[in-house]
Structures are given as C-alpha cells and as structure tokens.
Amino acid sequence: MKKSLIALSSMLMLGGTAHAQKVAFEEYDLANGMHVILHNDPSAPVVITSVMYHVGAKDEQPDRTGFAHFFEHLLFEGTENIKRGEWFKIVTSNGGVNNANTTEDRTYYYEVFPSNNLELGLWMESERMLHPVINQIGVDTQNEVVKEEKRLRYDNSPYGQLIPQVKKYMFNKHPYRWTTIGSMEHLDAAKLEEFQAFNKKFYIPNNAVLIVAGDISNPTQTKQWIEKYFGSIPKGPAIVRQTFVEDPITQPINATFEDSNIQKPMVVAAYRTPSMKTRDARVLDFISTYLSDGKSSKLYKKIVDDKKMALQIGAFSYNQEDYGTYILYGMPQGEFTSKDVIKEVDEEIVKLQTELISETDLQKLKNKYENQYVSGNSSVEGIADNLATYYLLYGDVNLINTEINMYNSITREEIREVAKKYLNPNQRLLLDYVPAKDKAENK
C-alpha cells in the first residue's frame, strides 16, 4: 500500500545539515506492555503517529504464507467506529496522509497530520489495534487487491522473480525462504477464522511500539491522550517465536530461472550473511557500497565502463533481523557471458580478501554513510521509522544516534576479514536469470 507523501513533503523536511544531529527522544511503557517513543521537533507544524508491529512474513506458517502483508491491507478496511471505506476519507479530509508497509520482520502503519490533529491520529491507530472489523467482505476485497499487486510486482514485472528465487535457495529452514507477498493459493484456502486468529495473536499492544514524532506542543497532553486511547487495550499472551538455524552453505549452488518478462539475461551471485544487528552486517554494507554503489564504484568502472562487458552491474545487502543476503548481479552484453562477468567480480572480491582498500576509499565510505545518516533523519517520517525499527528489531532505540559511530569505526582490516569470511565461491548461489526459451526463440 503505497500512498504518496507529496502533499506534505515540503512540510516534513526538518532541514538536513552537513553533520549528524542528535535525535532527542523519550520512551516509556504502558501497563499493557506497549512501548511508546516521543520525539518533539517544532520545526514544521506536522506530526506523525505510527505503530510498528513485530510481525512479518517470518511469523507465518508454511501453508499460510502472505498473512502479514495481507493485514497491511486488511487493517484499513475499517473498525467498529470507522465505517468501511471511511479510513482514507477521514485522513484526507483532515489534511493528512497515511501509509503502511510490510517486511519479513515487521509491519508498519502511520498517519501524518497537521499537528492540531494529533489526537485524531492516536485515536485512529488505537482503533486499528482495538476494534478492527475482520469479516468476509474485507477479506474477499483485499484478496483481489493483493492478487493484482502480485501480478504487477512479481509475475509480470521484468526480473520480478529475482528476490524470490534467491530466497528459495538461500534458506531451507527459515521462513525467509518465502516472499512477503506469499502464496495466493494459501490466501484463497484460508478461512475467516484463521485471519481473525492471526490478528488476535500478533496485533496486540505488547507486540508493538507507538511513535509520536514532530510538533508535539504539549507533551503532557500527548501522554494523556496515549493513555486514554491505548492504555485500556488488553495485553495479549506473550508470543513465543521459533528459532530457525540454517546449515552453513559449504558447496556452490548453481541454478537457472527462466523469466518470460525479460529479453536480457542476468547473472546473480548471492551469499548468506548474518543478522543486520551484527557488526559484520555493517561491514558488508561498506563492501557493497565500495564494489557497486554508483558509476564510480569498482565493479561499475571496471566491468561496465572500461571493459564494456555488461550493461549493468550492482550489489546490495538484503538486511533482515535473523539473517541477511548479499546479492551481486550483472547483465552481460555482446559476446561476453555470465561466466565472464562473474570472473571479473571474483577478481575484485579476491582483492578485497587479500589487500587493504586505500585510506582514501575508506574515508569516502564513511562520508557517504554520514550523508545517508543525515538524510535518513531529515524528516519526521524518517525519524519515526528509524525510532520504531531500532527499538523493535535492534533492541536499542539510541542506535538512531550511535549506529553512525559503528560505521565510522570500521577499519580496512575488518573489510578484508569480513570479505574472507562471507564472500567465497563455495558459500554462494550462482543463478542464471535468463529469458524464457520460447520467448528467446521467437525473437
């Protein structure tokens, strides 16, 4: 569910600066276990009320995938006090915008209002938690919406199956092996009672964090409203989560996938990496940026610009709460093959594993992450999302201020050692992502 924030984008900006600004916040717990974080910044007359629930695709059953993402849609259907179809009308008629998104690890809902409508935002999120109407009409309606989203984003989108294919081979035991959008067959087969039970289990105050960020002119009044609307919501049973431990990848995995939506082949190298909470994950972020972020990166300059072996080359870290995945990809061109591209990629990785990057390159990385930090905290929307994420998934809200110090403390030696530890040929998936044969033959 992607609603544009263009209408309030100019008001949301709090003015990024050339150096990192400390984000001030206050946090406390309600009696029902709900965590609350307040961030006051009167720079713009807007306020965001958001709730992040610790439920994502990894909390689903193997035969009922897609539930968490489904609820991202379903919980806009209405409540006992907000009639079906009225949610968005209430938001827009009061000068606001709203959105929601789901990952493998969490689901996030928020409204942005002019600050004089703070109470309205709190009431609406409390209604979503306490009084959601989950009936067959809503399930049937959103089922069609999700099916269309799947067709657009995965089934009919060029390279739309890249992430699903990588996840399938990277994980054998962990629920990360399926996509967030899940299986339409599973959603079709689910009974109404299953959706209601999923809501009752996960969308509870002791599995959530409430963020209020922006122009909080009266913190005392804000806390009173929070207690009024959220304090009486019953605490749910403690959620017991299963731990999934993957066996190490010790032999190369080779696979091919045919996509009828593409004309150019792509080669993908994927490596399983540790939790995003680890220091190694931050070092891998540096490695990804060093190798492939932008046209000045090592791989782009070498493979695309200089040798003209590929139309595109890139890499990114797919960071998650339990495990991550480091994904490199390239699109060979002309007479060059996927093997040629991977050979060039491997040469650069070996350099990382055996040599130290230059001090100049290391400083460039630190500067880039400093800029990203400032940018990520330049709006109330960004700050609210970061506060929720650092609390719920990392277990330390103050990382919003201190994580940049971790990046700044990364050494050249660490980069070399982490590359040695995770980026080896026997630890990866090599996926040939190619046009479907019937399409290639009809060209």
C-alpha positions in Angstrom: 0.0 0.0 0.0 1.9 3.0 -1.3 0.3 6.4 -0.8 2.3 9.4 -1.9 3.5 11.9 0.6 4.0 14.6 -2.0 1.3 16.8 -0.4 3.2 17.1 2.8 6.8 16.5 1.6 7.8 20.1 1.9 6.4 20.4 5.4 8.0 17.1 6.6 11.6 18.2 5.9 13.4 19.3 9.0 16.4 20.6 7.3 19.3 18.2 6.8 22.7 19.6 7.8 26.2 18.9 6.9 26.9 16.9 10.1 24.9 14.4 12.2 22.4 15.9 14.5 21.4 14.1 17.7 17.8 12.9 17.7 16.2 13.6 21.1 13.5 11.2 22.3 11.6 10.0 25.3 10.5 6.4 25.8 8.3 4.6 28.3 6.0 1.6 28.6 2.2 1.4 29.2 0.9 -1.1 31.7 -0.3 -3.4 28.9 3.3 -3.7 27.6 3.1 -1.3 24.7 6.3 0.7 24.2 6.0 4.5 23.5 8.6 6.8 22.0 8.1 10.5 21.7 10.3 12.8 19.5 9.5 16.5 19.7 10.6 18.8 16.9 8.5 22.0 16.3 10.3 22.9 13.0 7.2 22.1 11.0 3.6 22.1 12.1 3.1 18.4 11.4 3.1 15.2 13.5 3.3 11.5 12.7 1.6 8.8 14.7 2.9 5.4 13.8 2.7 1.9 15.1 5.1 -0.9 14.2 4.1 -4.5 15.0 6.7 -7.2 15.4 5.1 -9.4 12.9 6.2 -10.1 9.3 6.4 -12.9 6.8 8.7 -15.0 9.0 5.8 -15.4 11.6 3.6 -17.2 9.1 3.0 -20.9 8.7 4.5 -22.6 5.6 1.0 -23.4 4.3 -0.4 -20.0 5.1 2.1 -17.5 3.7 1.3 -13.9 2.9 -0.8 -13.2 6.0 1.3 -10.3 7.4 1.3 -8.5 4.1 -2.4 -9.2 3.7 -3.0 -7.5 7.0 -1.2 -4.4 5.8 -4.2 -4.0 3.5 -6.9 -5.6 5.6 -6.5 -3.3 8.6 -7.5 -0.3 6.5 -10.9 -1.9 5.9 -12.5 -0.3 8.9 -13.2 -0.6 12.6 -16.2 -0.7 14.9 -16.1 3.1 14.9 -14.7 3.8 11.4 -17.1 2.6 8.7 -15.8 0.5 5.8 -14.3 2.8 3.2 -14.1 5.8 5.5 -10.5 5.5 6.7 -8.8 7.4 3.9 -11.7 9.9 3.7 -11.1 10.8 7.4 -7.3 11.2 6.8 -7.5 13.3 3.7 -10.4 15.5 4.9 -8.3 16.4 7.9 -5.2 17.4 5.9 -3.3 14.1 6.4 -1.7 11.3 4.5 -1.1 7.7 5.5 0.8 4.6 4.5 1.7 1.1 5.6 4.4 -1.5 4.6 5.5 -5.0 5.5 8.8 -6.9 5.5 9.8 -10.3 6.6 10.2 -9.0 10.2 7.6 -6.3 10.9 4.6 -4.4 9.7 4.4 -0.6 9.9 1.4 1.8 9.8 1.3 5.6 10.1 -0.5 8.8 9.6 0.9 12.3 9.1 -1.4 15.1 10.1 -1.1 18.8 10.8 -0.1 18.9 14.5 -3.5 20.1 15.6 -4.9 16.7 14.6 -2.5 14.7 16.8 -5.4 13.3 18.9 -7.1 12.1 15.7 -4.1 10.2 14.6 -3.8 8.5 18.0 -7.4 7.6 18.0 -7.3 6.0 14.5 -4.2 3.9 15.4 -5.8 2.7 18.6 -9.0 1.8 16.6 -6.9 -0.3 14.3 -5.4 -2.2 17.2 -8.5 -2.5 19.4 -11.5 -2.6 17.1 -10.6 -3.9 13.6 -13.5 -5.3 11.7 -12.3 -8.5 10.0 -15.1 -10.0 8.0 -15.5 -11.9 4.8 -16.3 -8.9 2.7 -13.0 -7.3 3.7 -11.0 -10.5 3.2 -12.5 -11.0 -0.3 -11.9 -7.4 -1.3 -8.3 -7.3 -0.2 -7.6 -10.8 -1.7 -8.3 -9.3 -5.1 -6.1 -6.3 -4.3 -3.2 -8.4 -3.2 -3.5 -10.7 -6.3 -3.2 -7.6 -8.5 -0.2 -6.4 -6.6 1.5 -9.7 -7.0 0.8 -9.7 -10.8 2.3 -6.2 -11.1 5.3 -6.6 -8.8 6.3 -10.2 -9.3 4.5 -12.1 -12.1 4.5 -9.5 -14.8 7.5 -7.4 -13.8 10.9 -7.8 -15.5 13.2 -9.6 -13.1 10.4 -9.6 -10.6 11.3 -13.2 -9.5 14.9 -12.3 -8.7 14.5 -11.9 -4.9 12.0 -14.9 -4.6 14.4 -17.1 -6.5 17.4 -16.1 -4.3 15.4 -16.6 -1.1 14.3 -20.0 -2.2 18.0 -21.2 -2.4 19.4 -19.2 0.4 17.1 -20.6 3.1 16.0 -24.2 3.6 14.6 -24.0 7.2 14.0 -20.3 7.9 10.7 -18.7 6.8 12.7 -16.2 4.9 12.5 -18.7 2.1 9.2 -17.4 1.0 8.2 -13.9 -0.2 6.5 -11.3 1.9 3.5 -11.3 -0.5 3.2 -15.0 -0.1 1.1 -17.6 -2.0 -2.2 -16.7 -3.4 -3.3 -20.3 -3.1 -2.6 -20.1 0.7 -4.7 -16.9 1.0 -7.5 -18.4 -1.1 -7.5 -21.5 1.1 -7.5 -19.6 4.4 -10.8 -19.4 6.4 -12.0 -16.2 8.0 -11.3 -17.7 11.4 -7.6 -18.0 10.5 -7.3 -14.3 9.7 -9.1 -13.4 12.9 -6.8 -15.7 14.9 -3.7 -14.1 13.3 -4.9 -10.7 14.3 -5.6 -11.7 17.8 -2.2 -13.2 18.2 0.1 -10.5 16.7 -1.7 -7.1 16.6 -1.6 -6.5 20.4 0.0 -3.7 22.4 2.8 -5.9 23.9 3.9 -6.7 20.3 4.1 -3.1 19.2 5.8 0.2 19.5 4.0 3.6 19.2 5.9 6.5 17.8 4.7 10.1 18.0 7.2 12.5 16.2 7.1 16.1 15.1 5.4 19.1 16.5 4.3 17.9 20.0 3.4 21.3 21.5 2.1 19.8 24.7 3.9 16.6 25.8 1.8 16.2 28.9 -1.4 16.3 26.9 0.1 13.9 24.4 0.8 11.4 27.1 -2.7 11.7 28.5 -4.2 11.0 25.0 -1.9 8.0 24.6 -3.1 6.6 27.9 -6.7 7.4 27.0 -6.6 5.6 23.7 -4.1 2.9 24.1 -3.8 2.2 27.9 -7.1 0.3 28.1 -6.3 -2.1 25.2 -5.9 -5.6 26.8 -2.4 -7.1 26.8 -2.1 -10.2 24.7 -0.5 -13.5 25.5 3.3 -13.5 25.2 4.4 -14.5 21.7 6.7 -17.5 21.6 8.9 -17.4 18.5 10.6 -20.4 17.0 14.3 -20.1 16.2 15.4 -21.3 12.8 19.1 -22.1 12.3 20.3 -22.6 8.8 23.1 -25.1 8.0 26.2 -23.3 6.5 26.5 -23.2 2.8 29.7 -25.1 2.0 29.2 -26.0 -1.6 28.3 -23.7 -4.5 24.7 -23.8 -5.6 24.0 -23.5 -9.3 20.6 -22.7 -10.6 18.7 -21.3 -13.6 15.5 -19.4 -13.8 13.6 -18.5 -17.0 11.6 -15.3 -17.0 9.1 -14.6 -19.8 9.2 -10.9 -19.0 12.8 -10.2 -19.9 14.9 -10.1 -23.1 18.4 -9.7 -21.5 20.0 -12.4 -19.2 21.3 -11.6 -15.8 23.7 -13.4 -13.6 23.3 -13.3 -9.9 25.7 -14.3 -7.1 24.2 -14.4 -3.6 25.8 -15.1 -0.2 24.0 -15.7 3.1 25.1 -13.1 5.7 24.5 -12.6 9.4 21.7 -10.6 11.1 21.6 -6.9 10.4 22.2 -6.4 14.1 25.8 -7.6 13.9 28.9 -5.6 13.2 29.7 -7.8 10.3 26.5 -6.7 8.6 27.6 -3.1 8.8 31.0 -4.0 7.3 29.2 -5.8 4.5 27.3 -2.7 3.8 30.6 -0.9 3.3 31.7 -3.7 1.0 28.6 -3.4 -1.1 28.9 0.3 -1.4 32.6 0.0 -2.3 32.0 -2.5 -5.0 28.9 -1.3 -6.7 27.3 1.9 -5.4 27.3 4.3 -8.3 29.2 4.7 -11.5 32.5 5.4 -9.6 32.4 2.1 -7.8 35.0 -0.6 -8.5 32.8 -3.0 -10.4 30.9 -0.5 -12.5 34.1 1.3 -13.6 35.8 -2.0 -14.5 33.1 -4.1 -16.0 30.7 -1.5 -17.5 32.9 1.5 -18.3 36.3 0.1 -19.0 35.8 -3.4 -20.4 32.2 -2.9 -21.6 31.4 -6.4 -20.6 28.0 -5.6 -19.0 25.1 -3.2 -19.4 24.7 -3.0 -15.7 26.4 -4.3 -12.6 25.4 -3.9 -9.0 25.2 -5.3 -5.5 23.1 -4.8 -2.4 22.7 -6.1 1.1 19.2 -7.5 1.8 19.3 -7.0 5.6 17.0 -8.8 7.9 16.5 -9.5 11.6 17.8 -13.1 11.7 19.9 -13.4 8.5 20.8 -11.3 5.6 21.7 -11.9 1.9 24.4 -10.2 -0.1 23.3 -10.1 -3.7 25.6 -9.2 -6.7 24.1 -9.0 -10.2 25.3 -8.2 -13.7 23.8 -8.1 -17.2 26.4 -9.3 -19.8 26.4 -7.8 -23.2 27.7 -8.6 -26.7 29.9 -11.6 -26.8 30.5 -11.7 -23.1 28.9 -14.4 -21.0 27.7 -14.7 -17.4 30.9 -16.6 -16.6 33.0 -13.7 -17.9 31.2 -11.2 -15.7 31.5 -13.4 -12.6 35.2 -13.9 -13.2 35.7 -10.2 -13.1 33.5 -9.8 -10.0 35.5 -12.6 -8.3 38.8 -10.9 -9.1 37.6 -7.8 -7.2 36.4 -9.8 -4.3 39.8 -11.6 -4.1 41.4 -8.2 -4.0 39.2 -7.2 -1.0 40.2 -10.5 0.7 43.9 -10.1 0.2 44.6 -6.4 0.1 43.6 -3.4 2.1 41.5 -0.8 0.4 43.0 2.7 0.4 42.6 5.1 3.2 41.0 7.5 0.7 38.4 4.9 -0.3 37.7 4.1 3.4 37.1 7.8 4.1 34.8 8.1 1.1 32.7 5.3 2.5 32.5 6.9 5.9 31.5 10.2 4.3 28.8 8.5 2.2 27.3 6.8 5.3 27.4 10.1 7.3 25.4 11.7 4.5 22.9 8.8 4.5 22.5 9.1 8.2 21.7 12.8 8.0 19.3 12.2 5.1 17.6 9.3 6.9 16.9 11.6 9.9 15.9 14.7 7.8 12.1 14.2 8.1 9.7 13.3 10.8 8.7 10.3 8.7 12.3 9.1 8.6 12.9 9.7 12.2 9.7 7.9 13.3 10.5 4.8 11.1 14.1 4.7 12.5 13.0 5.0 16.1 10.5 2.2 15.6 13.0 -0.1 13.8 15.8 0.4 16.2 13.6 -0.4 19.2 11.6 -3.3 17.7 14.2 -5.1 15.6 17.6 -4.0 17.0 16.6 -3.6 20.7 18.3 -0.3 21.1 16.5 3.0 20.3 19.6 5.0 20.7 21.2 3.4 17.7 19.5 6.3 15.9 22.3 8.4 17.3 25.1 5.8 17.7 25.0 3.5 14.7 26.9 6.0 12.6 29.7 5.6 15.1 29.9 1.9 14.3 30.3 2.7 10.6 32.9 5.4 11.4 34.9 2.9 13.4 35.1 0.2 10.6 38.7 -0.4 9.6 40.3 -1.6 6.4 41.4 -4.7 8.1 37.8 -5.5 9.1 36.7 -5.1 5.5 39.3 -7.6 4.4 38.4 -10.1 7.1 34.7 -9.9 6.5 35.2 -10.4 2.8 37.2 -13.5 3.6 34.6 -14.8 5.9 31.4 -14.5 3.8 32.2 -13.9 0.1 33.7 -17.2 -1.0 32.7 -19.2 -4.1 31.8 -22.3 -2.1 29.3 -20.3 0.0 27.1 -18.9 -2.7 24.3 -19.3 -5.1 25.1 -18.7 -8.8 21.8 -18.0 -10.6 21.5 -17.6 -14.3 18.4 -15.5 -14.7 17.5 -15.8 -18.4 14.7 -15.1 -20.9 12.2 -17.9 -21.3 13.2 -20.2 -24.1 10.0 -19.8 -26.1 10.4 -16.0 -25.9 14.1 -16.2 -27.0 13.3 -18.5 -29.9 10.5 -16.1 -31.1 12.7 -13.0 -31.1 
